Amino acid sequence: MTTENPIFGDEDTSYQAAGGIEGIQQLVNEFYDLMDSLPESEKIRSLHKKDLSDARKKLSYFLSGWLGGPKLYQEHIGSISIPGFHRKFNIGSAERDA
């Protein structure tokens, strides 16, 4: 019996490998928890609202579609231009690396 390895980026294989929306939400929660706790994230964290609930939801929705799953961001919020959205922030190499 042979088993084919999934090709990530093909259809929803990346979404499934991430654990679907539950896995993505866990990843996003860990990301924002680290942003709250790591000193090197202080500047980037200050660019966000105190309550991260909306940011967590929006990033989870965005990653769902980006990984080949349901396009939740577009369904619930609308279209987004990532470069356009981030253009208003002064993000340099140090912030990117943090």
Z-matrix of the N, CA and C atoms (Angstrom, degrees):
N
C 1 1.451
C 2 1.520 1 108.88
N 3 1.316 2 117.65 1 129.51
C 4 1.461 3 121.38 2 179.30
C 5 1.516 4 109.48 3 -110.47
N 6 1.305 5 113.10 4 144.25
C 7 1.462 6 119.31 5 177.59
C 8 1.516 7 107.78 6 -120.19
N 9 1.290 8 115.67 7 126.67
C 10 1.461 9 119.68 8 178.07
C 11 1.515 10 109.59 9 -82.12
N 12 1.316 11 115.76 10 140.06
C 13 1.458 12 120.73 11 174.50
C 14 1.519 13 108.95 12 -79.74
N 15 1.324 14 116.67 13 137.81
C 16 1.474 15 118.28 14 178.42
C 17 1.522 16 110.78 15 -67.94
N 18 1.305 17 116.03 16 149.89
C 19 1.453 18 121.98 17 175.47
C 20 1.517 19 106.94 18 -100.19
N 21 1.335 20 115.29 19 111.05
C 22 1.457 21 119.01 20 -177.74
C 23 1.521 22 110.39 21 -66.53
N 24 1.317 23 115.00 22 139.93
C 25 1.456 24 121.41 23 -175.70
C 26 1.521 25 111.78 24 92.57
N 27 1.332 26 117.18 25 -7.21
C 28 1.460 27 122.61 26 179.23
C 29 1.525 28 108.43 27 -96.55
N 30 1.318 29 117.33 28 117.40
C 31 1.461 30 124.02 29 -176.36
C 32 1.525 31 109.74 30 53.76
N 33 1.337 32 118.33 31 -123.00
C 34 1.470 33 119.31 32 -176.67
C 35 1.531 34 112.62 33 -108.93
N 36 1.339 35 118.04 34 22.04
C 37 1.466 36 119.67 35 -177.22
C 38 1.525 37 112.23 36 -62.67
N 39 1.317 38 118.29 37 -38.05
C 40 1.464 39 120.40 38 178.84
C 41 1.530 40 110.29 39 -68.01
N 42 1.311 41 116.86 40 -40.15
C 43 1.464 42 122.03 41 177.27
C 44 1.530 43 110.02 42 -61.08
N 45 1.309 44 116.69 43 -46.46
C 46 1.466 45 120.96 44 179.57
C 47 1.526 46 111.21 45 -65.43
N 48 1.339 47 117.08 46 -41.16
C 49 1.467 48 120.89 47 179.01
C 50 1.525 49 111.16 48 -62.98
N 51 1.322 50 117.18 49 -30.01
C 52 1.468 51 121.70 50 178.68
C 53 1.526 52 111.59 51 -77.52
N 54 1.322 53 117.33 52 -8.14
C 55 1.463 54 120.64 53 -179.67
C 56 1.511 55 113.74 54 94.44
N 57 1.331 56 116.06 55 20.59
C 58 1.460 57 119.38 56 -179.11
C 59 1.516 58 110.49 57 67.03
N 60 1.304 59 116.75 58 -160.34
C 61 1.470 60 120.34 59 -175.96
C 62 1.530 61 110.75 60 -65.42
N 63 1.334 62 117.92 61 -32.88
C 64 1.471 63 119.69 62 179.31
C 65 1.530 64 111.17 63 -65.55
N 66 1.318 65 117.08 64 -42.99
C 67 1.469 66 121.13 65 177.70
C 68 1.515 67 111.77 66 -65.16
N 69 1.318 68 116.15 67 -40.40
C 70 1.462 69 120.73 68 178.63
C 71 1.525 70 110.14 69 -64.75
N 72 1.315 71 117.51 70 -42.81
C 73 1.467 72 120.40 71 178.89
C 74 1.527 73 110.83 72 -63.40
N 75 1.316 74 117.57 73 -38.18
C 76 1.465 75 120.74 74 176.93
C 77 1.531 76 110.51 75 -63.83
N 78 1.324 77 117.03 76 -44.64
C 79 1.465 78 121.53 77 177.58
C 80 1.524 79 111.07 78 -60.17
N 81 1.314 80 116.69 79 -46.49
C 82 1.464 81 122.19 80 -179.26
C 83 1.531 82 110.42 81 -63.59
N 84 1.324 83 117.29 82 -42.60
C 85 1.461 84 120.03 83 178.58
C 86 1.528 85 111.35 84 -62.89
N 87 1.325 86 116.81 85 -42.07
C 88 1.465 87 119.92 86 177.80
C 89 1.530 88 110.72 87 -64.80
N 90 1.321 89 116.90 88 -39.52
C 91 1.463 90 121.66 89 178.00
C 92 1.531 91 110.90 90 -59.01
N 93 1.329 92 116.26 91 -51.08
C 94 1.466 93 119.59 92 -178.38
C 95 1.526 94 112.10 93 -71.57
N 96 1.332 95 118.02 94 -30.48
C 97 1.464 96 119.91 95 174.00
C 98 1.525 97 110.23 96 -63.12
N 99 1.325 98 116.86 97 -41.66
C 100 1.465 99 120.49 98 177.10
C 101 1.528 100 110.75 99 -66.36
N 102 1.320 101 117.07 100 -39.41
C 103 1.454 102 120.33 101 178.25
C 104 1.531 103 110.53 102 -60.22
N 105 1.322 104 116.23 103 -35.24
C 106 1.467 105 120.91 104 178.21
C 107 1.526 106 112.65 105 -71.84
N 108 1.315 107 118.14 106 -24.99
C 109 1.462 108 120.06 107 -170.94
C 110 1.527 109 115.86 108 -109.09
N 111 1.311 110 118.37 109 -22.42
C 112 1.471 111 120.04 110 -175.97
C 113 1.527 112 111.06 111 -88.76
N 114 1.329 113 116.87 112 129.04
C 115 1.469 114 119.92 113 -179.09
C 116 1.533 115 112.77 114 -59.53
N 117 1.326 116 117.63 115 -34.83
C 118 1.469 117 119.89 116 -178.66
C 119 1.526 118 112.49 117 -69.44
N 120 1.319 119 117.71 118 -11.53
C 121 1.466 120 121.92 119 178.52
C 122 1.520 121 112.80 120 -94.87
N 123 1.320 122 117.06 121 0.88
C 124 1.464 123 120.95 122 -172.77
C 125 1.530 124 113.11 123 -55.84
N 126 1.330 125 117.56 124 -45.33
C 127 1.469 126 119.40 125 -177.86
C 128 1.528 127 111.22 126 -65.97
N 129 1.322 128 116.59 127 -45.65
C 130 1.467 129 119.94 128 179.41
C 131 1.524 130 110.16 129 -64.13
N 132 1.325 131 117.21 130 -40.39
C 133 1.467 132 120.59 131 179.43
C 134 1.524 133 110.64 132 -61.46
N 135 1.332 134 116.84 133 -36.77
C 136 1.466 135 120.62 134 -178.40
C 137 1.529 136 112.51 135 -67.02
N 138 1.316 137 117.96 136 -16.24
C 139 1.461 138 122.12 137 177.82
C 140 1.528 139 111.90 138 -80.31
N 141 1.327 140 116.37 139 -10.73
C 142 1.463 141 122.24 140 -179.15
C 143 1.522 142 110.45 141 -100.61
N 144 1.317 143 115.89 142 161.25
C 145 1.454 144 121.34 143 173.08
C 146 1.530 145 109.12 144 -66.77
N 147 1.330 146 115.81 145 158.59
C 148 1.464 147 120.06 146 178.56
C 149 1.527 148 110.67 147 -58.82
N 150 1.323 149 116.96 148 -45.74
C 151 1.462 150 122.37 149 178.02
C 152 1.527 151 108.44 150 -86.31
N 153 1.317 152 116.85 151 117.59
C 154 1.461 153 121.84 152 -176.40
C 155 1.531 154 113.84 153 -91.41
N 156 1.314 155 118.05 154 6.97
C 157 1.469 156 120.89 155 -176.50
C 158 1.526 157 112.14 156 -55.77
N 159 1.319 158 116.67 157 -46.91
C 160 1.465 159 120.98 158 -178.79
C 161 1.532 160 110.67 159 -66.63
N 162 1.318 161 117.16 160 -42.13
C 163 1.465 162 121.15 161 179.18
C 164 1.526 163 110.55 162 -63.10
N 165 1.325 164 116.97 163 -41.55
C 166 1.468 165 120.79 164 178.76
C 167 1.529 166 110.62 165 -61.57
N 168 1.318 167 116.80 166 -45.26
C 169 1.465 168 121.12 167 -179.47
C 170 1.524 169 110.37 168 -64.01
N 171 1.336 170 116.70 169 -47.14
C 172 1.462 171 119.81 170 -176.91
C 173 1.523 172 111.82 171 -64.47
N 174 1.342 173 117.69 172 -41.09
C 175 1.464 174 119.50 173 179.36
C 176 1.525 175 110.30 174 -67.54
N 177 1.323 176 118.07 175 -40.38
C 178 1.473 177 120.78 176 176.68
C 179 1.522 178 110.60 177 -60.77
N 180 1.320 179 116.65 178 -45.39
C 181 1.462 180 120.62 179 178.52
C 182 1.532 181 111.13 180 -61.65
N 183 1.338 182 116.34 181 -45.21
C 184 1.466 183 120.18 182 -179.71
C 185 1.530 184 110.74 183 -61.38
N 186 1.337 185 116.89 184 -49.04
C 187 1.462 186 120.33 185 -177.68
C 188 1.520 187 112.29 186 -63.85
N 189 1.320 188 117.39 187 -31.60
C 190 1.461 189 120.37 188 176.93
C 191 1.529 190 110.09 189 -56.15
N 192 1.299 191 117.45 190 -52.44
C 193 1.463 192 121.00 191 179.89
C 194 1.512 193 112.73 192 -69.83
N 195 1.330 194 117.35 193 -38.55
C 196 1.465 195 122.15 194 -178.56
C 197 1.521 196 111.23 195 -63.86
N 198 1.336 197 116.53 196 -31.96
C 199 1.469 198 120.81 197 179.56
C 200 1.528 199 113.18 198 -89.26
N 201 1.333 200 117.19 199 6.22
C 202 1.458 201 120.67 200 175.00
C 203 1.513 202 114.59 201 96.59
N 204 1.324 203 117.45 202 5.58
C 205 1.460 204 121.27 203 177.96
C 206 1.518 205 110.85 204 -91.48
N 207 1.319 206 116.14 205 -161.17
C 208 1.462 207 120.26 206 178.91
C 209 1.533 208 111.53 207 -57.78
N 210 1.295 209 116.55 208 139.89
C 211 1.465 210 122.40 209 -178.86
C 212 1.529 211 109.21 210 -84.98
N 213 1.331 212 114.63 211 68.13
C 214 1.458 213 121.61 212 -173.89
C 215 1.524 214 112.72 213 -66.17
N 216 1.324 215 117.21 214 -35.37
C 217 1.468 216 119.46 215 -179.86
C 218 1.529 217 109.68 216 -61.54
N 219 1.319 218 115.81 217 -49.69
C 220 1.467 219 119.84 218 -179.67
C 221 1.520 220 111.30 219 -63.43
N 222 1.342 221 117.20 220 -39.53
C 223 1.469 222 121.47 221 -179.08
C 224 1.529 223 112.22 222 -64.23
N 225 1.325 224 116.62 223 -41.08
C 226 1.462 225 120.71 224 -171.77
C 227 1.527 226 114.49 225 -101.01
N 228 1.340 227 117.16 226 -26.32
C 229 1.464 228 119.77 227 -172.20
C 230 1.519 229 112.02 228 -121.96
N 231 1.309 230 117.29 229 -39.28
C 232 1.460 231 121.49 230 -178.56
C 233 1.510 232 110.78 231 124.28
N 234 1.316 233 115.99 232 -164.96
C 235 1.463 234 120.06 233 -178.32
C 236 1.528 235 109.74 234 -81.08
N 237 1.337 236 115.17 235 161.40
C 238 1.459 237 120.75 236 179.53
C 239 1.527 238 109.22 237 -144.98
N 240 1.319 239 114.18 238 142.87
C 241 1.460 240 121.86 239 170.71
C 242 1.528 241 105.77 240 -113.68
N 243 1.324 242 116.66 241 106.33
C 244 1.470 243 120.37 242 -176.52
C 245 1.534 244 110.96 243 -57.41
N 246 1.339 245 119.79 244 -49.77
C 247 1.472 246 117.98 245 178.22
C 248 1.524 247 112.52 246 -60.60
N 249 1.321 248 116.13 247 -40.83
C 250 1.457 249 120.00 248 179.36
C 251 1.518 250 112.37 249 -64.06
N 252 1.314 251 116.96 250 -40.86
C 253 1.465 252 121.38 251 179.50
C 254 1.522 253 111.31 252 -63.32
N 255 1.328 254 116.90 253 -42.39
C 256 1.463 255 121.20 254 -175.65
C 257 1.529 256 113.72 255 -83.87
N 258 1.311 257 117.42 256 -10.50
C 259 1.468 258 121.58 257 -176.54
C 260 1.534 259 112.15 258 -59.04
N 261 1.315 260 117.87 259 -31.25
C 262 1.461 261 121.31 260 -176.87
C 263 1.532 262 112.84 261 -74.25
N 264 1.331 263 117.28 262 -10.24
C 265 1.456 264 121.18 263 -179.20
C 266 1.519 265 110.85 264 -101.48
N 267 1.330 266 116.30 265 144.42
C 268 1.457 267 121.67 266 176.23
C 269 1.520 268 108.18 267 -88.52
N 270 1.327 269 115.28 268 89.26
C 271 1.461 270 121.26 269 -177.66
C 272 1.525 271 108.36 270 -115.25
N 273 1.319 272 114.39 271 114.47
C 274 1.469 273 121.15 272 177.90
C 275 1.520 274 110.86 273 -104.91
N 276 1.309 275 115.52 274 -166.70
C 277 1.464 276 121.24 275 -178.51
C 278 1.528 277 112.43 276 -60.74
N 279 1.324 278 116.85 277 -42.06
C 280 1.481 279 120.38 278 -178.60
C 281 1.526 280 110.79 279 -63.02
N 282 1.316 281 117.21 280 -43.38
C 283 1.458 282 120.94 281 179.44
C 284 1.542 283 110.91 282 -67.47
N 285 1.306 284 115.59 283 -41.31
C 286 1.462 285 120.00 284 177.89
C 287 1.528 286 110.42 285 -60.71
N 288 1.319 287 116.40 286 -45.00
C 289 1.460 288 120.78 287 -178.77
C 290 1.521 289 112.65 288 -68.20
N 291 1.334 290 116.56 289 -31.97
C 292 1.469 291 119.81 290 178.96
C 293 1.506 292 109.38 291 -66.65
